[in-house]
Amino acid sequence: MTVANWSVSYKVALGVMLVGLLMMVSSPFTGEPFYGAVTPFIELLGAPEGREFLPAQRPETGAELLALLGGCNFAVGVCMFCVFLVLEVLELAGPPVLTRRMRTRGKLALGAAAAGLVVFVVGALPRVLLSLLFVDYEPGLPGIIGAFDVISQAGGLLMVCAAITLLVGGSRSHGLMLRWTEVVGWGRVRRGWINKLGLALIAGGFISSMFRFIMPFDDVANGFANVGLIVLVLGIVPQLLAVGRP
């Protein structure tokens, strides 16, 4: 399937990413006239003449501003694409486009990785913007900075769990150890991938807790393990509802 056959939502997200890339690539050439166009609006809003951020005296200021806006634009496009991909994996976006030939384990890994990337960008992008736009910002915003760090860690660990789902969903998943995921709990309603996701969350949290000096996810590792355990325990609901059914 070519890009021309993609749905409109994917094309819009791809267009946003391409615009962002174009802005970043062209920033050295178009940054100065761009900044010359927006400078009157900045000064109209009350920006001081001797300002340190986006000073009018530095010729490279326009290129830096345009590259920053392009990077944000690209990040937004990536998040849009990933959100549409997660909705497709969850069968909430109509007929599948990119995943129509993928097996369940591939969809699970791809959806988890896409969701993790969105969460990571949501946490990391504001952190980067604060560091670029403000000097000595950390002492005044300790709670907000900590929240952004936790969010970015959660996104990174979710991407690690996406890789783990490939291991628990491979050809050996129907062996003696993991066969139960297809017949117990969520497996009773043909949602065995939820059991596998719960196992991946527990494994990811456990591994991160064990190697916290190496893996930068120690703040969220226990939470991931607890969520995975809750997911598995909630499988008792479809198990009970399926009692008496073939």
Salt bridges, closest charged atoms under 4 A:
GLU60 OE2 - ARG58 NH2 3.00
GLU64 OE2 - ARG58 NH2 3.09
GLU138 OE2 - ARG127 NH1 3.32
ASP149 OD1 - ARG127 NE 2.97
GLU182 OE2 - LYS196 NZ 2.24
